[in-house]
Amino acid sequence: MSLNTQELDKILGKADEAFRIYKKMSLKQRADFMRTIGEEMMALGDDLIKTAAAETNLPEARLIGERARTVFQLNSYGEAAERGDWLEARIDTADTAKTPPKPDLRKMLVPLGPVLMFGASNFPFAYSTAGGDTACAFAAGCPVVVKAHPAHQKTSELVAQAILKAAEKCKMPDGIFSHIVEPGNAIGEYLVKHPVIKAVGFTGSYGGGRALFDAANQRKVPIPVFAEMGSLNPVFLMPDKLATDAVNTAKLYAGSITLGMGQFCTNPGLIFGIEGEALELFKHTLAHEIEQVAPFKMLHQGIADNFSNKLQQSLEQKEVRVLAHTQAAVKTGEGNITVAQVDAATFLNNPLLHQEVFGPYSLIISCKDMDQMRAIVAHLEGQLTATVMATAQDAVQHQDLFADIQEICGRFIFNNVPTGVEVCLSMHHGGPFPATTDSRFTSVGADGIKRFARPVAFQNWPDQFLPEELKNANPLQIWRTVNNQLSKEALS
């Protein structure tokens, strides 16, 4: 790595100093800072969009939408920070008549400290330099150190300048944000193991996320790593739904599989159905729809090569047969949109078919009956999403199966597609391992702020020395749970 350890130590030392100041700044100051970042991103105008398009092969319309989403995240998480609900402020007042006397207890979430973020390859804005993880950390009161993804380094540098400009405008402490563009695993491991770093955010492959998780747990003082590491997002076609709506369901999923050339962590990679005429109709329609879609360039050559290699590996497995396959120029970065099929017994006995092929690929698994489908669910690993395509009759008849499917996913979908992740409080973008390293937390929605905070209880503290959020007068007018009742009222 060209940056030596002394230079990295200096960067992280500034982040540590910034934390001591930033954590004391008001919720409104944090929110204003985040809103200003959004304004500075928008001020970059066409230059940002054209730079990202050149680095990622993404169409400008998609990038304009993603930039809008990123600014929305900054604004909405900033507003959430200011509202204070995420703080989970709790107050239980003293009771001297109790034996022994009950002390005054007050609890809230406080920021962890400097957070290390790794830029994602497939979202140059929304999951990168000023993306959701960065926004959540700023909202929680944490400085951020970003290690840029090399696939869109110029884009990352432009956004980093926007953040630094916003920090200057808002009089943020020096070191509130740092941007590191050095490639390679060694620098990432050094940063993860540095004692200044108190948490890590990552979106990428299982191998990358697991390596960071392991490094963080090898530290003298382990730290949390919130890693999203991929998902196959299984879809279960229920018998009655398939018998009554196979064609429309197939058309719906053709669009989901090919959206963005399949380069979403929520791409439907596995589709399960009961063998028979209805499933054959579904396959036939899906294959026809897939063949009408023209492939285009993937994000970068590395993703295209990885997709091509893993696709070939999957298709070479015993009993796997191609249903639809578009012709693409892999050497120039296009992806072959592919749908294949296999029987359930083969799928169950071949662990390789349970691995994600990141790109426009889905495998249809034919089950003999519902018992075999339920057996498959028991063997599936943790997923970001799982979907059932079902009628009301299916839902009544297969409640046990649905309960089993719920155990393996973070978002459970009924008669819809997994692609498309709404930014709102009720969204959960996470799932049981290995989809993520901690299924209790989301990386989308303002609840994601809680990843970068920890609870502290204050016992018998004089009111004047309490944090503003816990003072009797409730000067911030936030919602607090006082003696088990949700309230904004001041305490007498």
Residue, then its C-alpha position, 0 to 999 in steps of 0.5 A: m500500500s502506498l499510504n504508510t501506517q504513519e499516514l493512516d494513523k494520522i488520518l484515524g487520529k483526526a477521526d478520533e479527535a473529531f469524535r470527541i467534538y462531534k458526539k457533543m453536537s446537537l441532533k439539529q447540527r447533525a441533520d443540517f450537516m447531512r442536508t448540506i451534503g445532499e445539496e453539495m452532491m446535487a451541486l456537482g450536477d452533470d459532472l457527477i452523473k457523467t463520471a459515474a456513467a463512464e466508470t460503471n456502464l450504468p445509464e444516466a437515467r439510472l444514476i440520476g435516480e440513484r443520486a436522488r435516492t442517496v440525497f433522500q437517504l441523507n435528508s430522511y436519516g437526518e430528519a430521523a436523527e433530529r426527531g430522536d426516536w432512534l435514541e430509544a430514550r427511557i426514563d424510570t423515575a425514582d421511588t423512595a417508598k420502595t424497599p429497597p428504594k428504586p433509583d432514578l434510571r435514564k437510558m439512551l443510545v450514544p455513538l460508538g465512535p469513528v466508523l469505517m465504510f467500504g464502498a460497494s461496487n454495484f451502487p456508486f452513490a447509494y451504497s458508497t461514499a455518501g450512501g446509507d451507511t455513511a448517512c447512518a453513522f453521521a446521524a448517530g454522531c460518528p465520524v466516517v472513514v471511507k475506503a473507496h471502491p476502485a471500480h468507481q474511484k473518480t465518482s467517489e472522489l467527487v462525492a468525498q469533496a462534496i462531503l468535505k465542502a459540506a463539513e466546512k460550511c457546517k463548521m464540522p470538526d477536522g477529521i469528521f470525514s476521511h476518504i482513502v482511495e488505496p486499493g488492496n486488502a492489506i490496507g482494509e485489514y489495517l483499518v479494520k484492526h486499528p483501535v480508533i475504528k469502532a464499527v465497520g459497514f460493508t456491502g459486497s461478497y461473502g468472502g470480503g465480508r467474512a474476512l472483515f468480520d474475522a479481522a474485527n474479531q481478532r482484535k484485542v477489543p472486537i468491534p461489530v462488522f455490519a456486512e451485507m454479503g449477498s443473497l439468492n432471494p428464493v421465490f416459492l411458487m404455490p400450487d394454486k397460484l401457479a395453476t391460475d396465474a402462471v403466465n403473468t407470474a412468469k412475466l413479472y419475474a422476467g422483469s425482476i431477473t433482468l432489471g439492471m442486468g441482475q446486479f442487485c443483492t435482491n435479484p431472484g436467484l432461485i425459483f421453486g415450484i411443484e412439477g407439472e403442467a402449470l410449472e412447465l407453462f411458467k418455464h416456457t413463458l419465462a424463457h420466451e420473455i428472457e429471450q426478448v431482453a437484449p443484454f448490455k454491459m455489466l458494471h465493470q469487467g471484473i463483475a462481468d468476468n466473475f459472473s461468466n465464471k460462476l455461471q459456467q460453473s453452475l451450468e456445468q453441474k450434473e442435471v442442470r439444463v439451460l432454459a433460456h440464454t441470450q448471446a452476449a459479448v462477455k469479453t467487452g463486459e456484457g452478461n449472458i442473461t440465463v435461466a436454467q432448471v434442475d430437479a429438487a433432489t439434485f439441488l439438495n445434494n449439490p451445495l454449489l447450486h446454493q451459491e450466489v451467481f451475481g448477475p442476470y441468472s436464475l435457477i428453477i427447481s422442480c419439486k415433486d411435492m410440497d414435502q420436498m419443497r419444505a425439505i429444501v427450505a430446511h437446507l437453505e441458508g439465510q437470505l435478505t428476502a424470500t417470496v411466496m407467490a400464492t393465493a389466499q387458498d395457498a396461504v391457508q393450506h401452507q401456513d407451516l411452510f410459510a412459517d419455515i420460510q420466514e425463519i430464513c429471511g429478513r424481508f418476506i414478500f407476498n405476490n411481488v418481486p424482491t428487487g426494489v428496496e423502499v427507503c422507509l422505517s418499516m423496511h428491513h434490509g438484512g437477514p440471517f447469516p450469511a446474508t448479513t453478519d447480524s440479522r437484527f439490523t437493517s442497512v436501509g431505513a432510519d433504523g439503520i442508525k442504531r447499528f452505530a450506537r450503544p445504550v448507556a444508562f444514567q443512574n441518579w444523575p442530577d438533572q443539570f448534568l444529564p444529556e439534553e435528551l434525558k433532562n426533565a424538561n425534555p428541551l428537544q421535545i423528543w418522544r421518550t418512554v417515561n415510566n412505561q408510557l410514551s410521552k413528550e411531556a416534561l417531568s415535574 
